[in-house]
Amino acid sequence: MSLERGGIRISVNGTEAPELAAAIVSAAIEMDLHGPERCRLVAQNWGPTGPSTGFLFFEPGRVDFGGALRVALADGGGNERVFLGRITALGGEYL
């Protein structure tokens, strides 16, 4: 499936998160016939936060363990494929 630029939509706990979707640099969704689906999102998490610069998505209540995650991918034909699950891990890469 080929995605349009900006063709990812993300909701966390039922709230659309366009700023998180815009920060995604890679997404991998795995669907297994014998196990749970998995989704790995990598986002740019450093940038302007009001008058200063800092982490964009680490404040409490924004992206938390156990939170509901919905990912919709729209292709050029307007179709959507959706991942529904829970946030079970958060990690960081500091370069």
Secondary structure, DSSP 8 states (H G I E B T S, - for coil): --EEEEEEEEEETTEE-HHHHHHEEEEEEE--TTS--EEEEEE--EEEETTEEEESS-STTTS-TT-EEEEEEEETTS-EEEEEEE---------
